[in-house]
Amino acid sequence: MRILDNMKGKLIVSCQALEDEPLHDAYIMSKMALAAKQGGAAGIRANTIKDIQAIKHEVDLPIIGIIKNDHPDYNVFITPTMTEVDALYQEGVDIIAFDATSQKRPSGNDVASFVADIKANYPDQLLMADISTAEEGLNAERIGVDLVASTLAGYTPYSSDVQPMQLVKELTEQLSIPVIAEGNFDTPEKAQGAIKAGAHAVVVGSAITRPQIITKQFNDAVENVNRREVIE
């Protein structure tokens, strides 16, 4: 597929800001996407229809669309039900990403049934499975997704010891569909390593688009020097 071919070996930038973050604004996310394009990004991952619409006005890059929606008593929140899928499809995103872990879903069905429902309604839509373990990646390929991403490695209760880079290596060795490296690839060296490990593309988010996190990293480094000097 042309979209996937154009992303091969490239960087995708996740432009997201949640409600409690200082850059939570569709206009700001659209400018983040423009900055990402100017820096060479080959695609954008974005959350909410409002942000996606604003981003489309600024860039013509392929968009991986998600809608984060919290449901009480459920850990699955990335495009968790058909309601979010319907909205993303109607908006016309290039790829719909969703939680494809084995966790209990708010819709009550398992991930295989969820994918079957999507494909029955939207057979031509590209689907990306966000997973946390190699087993979940293998299952995602079996049930018919188009891409698998390591997005949730370390973020499910049973994947705390899973390292994203190692997971990417395992998936690329075992899957025939593209593997997207995502989740804590927060340095140029890690992103480069993911591509060398066989990832089709690498998604980077917070290290590029969340200045409060970037600032904290610098601040912690500076304060560590100050603390060492006091001790010495």
C-alpha positions as CSV (number, residue, x, y, z in Angstrom):
1,M,0.0,0.0,0.0
2,R,1.3,3.4,-1.0
3,I,0.8,5.0,2.4
4,L,2.7,2.3,4.2
5,D,5.4,2.4,1.5
6,N,5.9,6.1,2.0
7,M,6.3,5.6,5.8
8,K,9.0,2.9,5.5
9,G,12.1,3.8,7.4
10,K,10.7,7.1,8.4
11,L,9.7,9.1,11.5
12,I,6.1,9.6,12.6
13,V,5.5,12.4,15.1
14,S,2.7,12.0,17.7
15,C,1.1,15.4,18.2
16,Q,-1.1,15.1,21.3
17,A,-1.8,17.2,24.4
18,L,-4.4,16.0,27.0
19,E,-6.8,18.3,28.8
20,D,-4.5,18.8,31.8
21,E,-1.5,19.8,29.7
22,P,-0.5,23.4,28.8
23,L,-0.6,22.8,25.0
24,H,-4.0,21.3,24.9
25,D,-5.4,23.1,21.9
26,A,-6.2,22.0,18.4
27,Y,-4.5,25.1,16.8
28,I,-1.3,24.4,18.8
29,M,-1.3,20.7,17.8
30,S,-1.8,21.8,14.1
31,K,1.3,24.0,14.4
32,M,3.2,21.1,16.1
33,A,2.3,19.0,13.1
34,L,3.6,21.7,10.7
35,A,6.8,21.9,12.7
36,A,7.1,18.1,12.5
37,K,6.6,18.2,8.7
38,Q,9.2,20.9,8.3
39,G,11.6,18.7,10.4
40,G,11.1,15.8,8.0
41,A,8.3,13.7,9.6
42,A,6.5,11.3,7.2
43,G,3.3,11.0,9.2
44,I,1.4,12.3,12.2
45,R,-0.3,10.5,15.1
46,A,-3.2,12.6,16.5
47,N,-5.9,12.3,19.1
48,T,-9.5,13.6,18.8
49,I,-11.4,14.7,15.7
50,K,-10.9,18.4,16.5
51,D,-7.2,18.1,16.5
52,I,-7.2,15.9,13.4
53,Q,-9.2,18.5,11.5
54,A,-6.9,21.3,12.5
55,I,-3.9,19.3,11.6
56,K,-5.3,18.5,8.1
57,H,-5.5,22.3,7.5
58,E,-1.7,22.6,8.1
59,V,-0.2,19.4,6.6
60,D,-0.9,16.8,4.0
61,L,0.9,14.0,5.8
62,P,-0.8,10.6,6.5
63,I,-2.6,10.7,9.8
64,I,-2.8,7.8,12.3
65,G,-5.9,8.7,14.2
66,I,-7.0,7.8,17.7
67,I,-9.6,8.9,20.2
68,K,-8.7,8.5,23.8
69,N,-11.8,7.9,25.9
70,D,-11.7,6.8,29.5
71,H,-14.3,4.3,30.7
72,P,-14.6,3.6,34.5
73,D,-13.3,0.2,35.5
74,Y,-11.6,-0.4,32.2
75,N,-7.9,0.1,31.3
76,V,-8.6,0.2,27.5
77,F,-8.9,3.8,26.5
78,I,-7.2,4.2,23.0
79,T,-10.1,4.0,20.5
80,P,-11.9,1.6,22.8
81,T,-15.3,1.2,21.0
82,M,-16.9,1.4,17.7
83,T,-18.2,4.9,18.5
84,E,-14.6,6.2,18.3
85,V,-13.9,4.1,15.2
86,D,-17.0,5.4,13.4
87,A,-15.9,9.0,14.1
88,L,-12.4,8.4,12.9
89,Y,-13.6,6.7,9.8
90,Q,-16.0,9.5,9.0
91,E,-13.2,12.0,9.4
92,G,-11.2,10.1,6.9
93,V,-7.9,9.3,8.7
94,D,-5.4,7.2,6.9
95,I,-4.9,4.7,9.7
96,I,-7.0,4.0,12.8
97,A,-5.0,2.9,15.8
98,F,-6.6,1.1,18.8
99,D,-5.8,-0.8,21.9
100,A,-5.4,-4.4,20.9
101,T,-4.2,-5.8,24.2
102,S,-5.9,-8.6,26.0
103,Q,-7.4,-6.4,28.6
104,K,-11.1,-6.3,29.2
105,R,-12.8,-3.9,26.8
106,P,-15.7,-1.5,27.7
107,S,-17.7,-2.8,24.7
108,G,-17.7,-6.2,26.3
109,N,-16.2,-8.0,23.3
110,D,-12.7,-9.3,22.8
111,V,-10.2,-7.7,20.4
112,A,-10.9,-10.3,17.7
113,S,-14.6,-9.5,17.7
114,F,-13.8,-5.8,17.8
115,V,-11.6,-6.0,14.7
116,A,-14.2,-8.2,12.9
117,D,-16.8,-5.5,13.6
118,I,-14.5,-2.8,12.2
119,K,-13.7,-4.8,9.1
120,A,-17.3,-5.7,8.5
121,N,-18.2,-2.0,8.5
122,Y,-15.1,-0.5,6.9
123,P,-13.3,-3.3,5.0
124,D,-10.8,-0.9,3.3
125,Q,-9.7,1.0,6.4
126,L,-6.1,0.5,7.5
127,L,-5.9,-0.7,11.1
128,M,-3.0,-0.4,13.5
129,A,-2.9,-2.5,16.7
130,D,-1.3,-0.9,19.8
131,I,0.0,-3.9,21.8
132,S,2.1,-4.5,24.9
133,T,3.5,-8.0,24.3
134,A,4.8,-10.2,21.5
135,E,1.8,-12.6,22.1
136,E,-0.6,-9.7,21.5
137,G,1.3,-8.7,18.4
138,L,1.0,-12.2,17.0
139,N,-2.7,-12.3,17.8
140,A,-3.2,-9.0,16.1
141,E,-1.8,-10.3,12.9
142,R,-3.9,-13.4,13.1
143,I,-7.1,-11.3,13.4
144,G,-6.3,-9.2,10.4
145,V,-4.8,-5.9,11.3
146,D,-2.5,-4.1,8.9
147,L,0.2,-2.9,11.3
148,V,1.3,-3.6,14.8
149,A,2.8,-1.0,17.2
150,S,4.7,-1.5,20.4
151,T,2.8,1.5,21.9
152,L,1.6,-0.1,25.1
153,A,4.7,-2.0,26.2
154,G,5.1,-1.4,29.9
155,Y,1.7,0.2,30.2
156,T,-0.4,-2.9,30.9
157,P,-0.3,-4.6,34.3
158,Y,1.4,-7.7,32.8
159,S,4.0,-5.9,30.6
160,S,6.1,-4.0,33.2
161,D,9.2,-6.0,32.3
162,V,8.7,-5.6,28.5
163,Q,11.3,-3.4,26.8
164,P,10.0,-1.6,23.7
165,M,13.2,-2.1,21.7
166,Q,13.3,-5.8,22.5
167,L,9.6,-6.2,21.7
168,V,10.2,-4.5,18.3
169,K,13.0,-7.0,17.5
170,E,10.8,-10.0,18.5
171,L,7.9,-8.7,16.4
172,T,9.9,-8.0,13.3
173,E,11.3,-11.5,13.5
174,Q,7.9,-13.1,13.8
175,L,5.4,-11.0,11.9
176,S,4.9,-10.6,8.2
177,I,3.0,-7.2,8.6
178,P,4.8,-3.9,9.3
179,V,5.9,-3.3,12.9
180,I,5.8,0.3,14.2
181,A,8.2,1.2,17.0
182,E,6.4,3.4,19.5
183,G,6.7,4.0,23.2
184,N,9.8,5.5,24.9
185,F,11.8,5.9,21.7
186,D,12.8,9.2,23.2
187,T,16.2,9.9,21.7
188,P,17.5,10.0,18.1
189,E,19.7,7.0,18.9
190,K,16.8,4.9,20.1
191,A,14.8,5.9,17.0
192,Q,17.7,4.9,14.8
193,G,18.1,1.7,16.7
194,A,14.4,0.8,16.1
195,I,14.8,1.2,12.3
196,K,18.0,-0.9,12.4
197,A,16.1,-3.5,14.4
198,G,13.6,-3.9,11.5
199,A,10.8,-1.5,12.5
200,H,8.8,-0.2,9.5
201,A,8.7,3.3,11.0
202,V,9.2,4.9,14.4
203,V,6.7,7.1,16.3
204,V,8.1,9.7,18.7
205,G,5.8,11.9,20.8
206,S,6.7,13.4,24.1
207,A,10.4,13.9,23.3
208,I,9.3,16.2,20.5
209,T,5.9,17.7,21.3
210,R,5.6,17.9,25.1
211,P,7.9,20.8,26.2
212,Q,7.0,20.3,29.9
213,I,8.5,16.9,29.8
214,I,11.6,18.0,27.8
215,T,12.1,20.9,30.3
216,K,11.9,18.6,33.3
217,Q,14.6,16.4,31.8
218,F,16.9,19.3,31.5
219,N,15.9,20.7,34.9
220,D,16.5,17.3,36.6
221,A,20.0,17.1,35.0
222,V,20.9,20.6,36.2
223,E,19.6,20.0,39.7
224,N,21.5,16.7,39.9
225,V,24.7,18.7,39.5
226,N,23.6,21.1,42.2
227,R,22.9,18.2,44.6
228,R,26.2,16.6,43.9
229,E,28.0,19.8,44.6
230,V,26.2,20.2,48.0
231,I,27.1,16.6,48.9
232,E,30.7,17.1,47.9
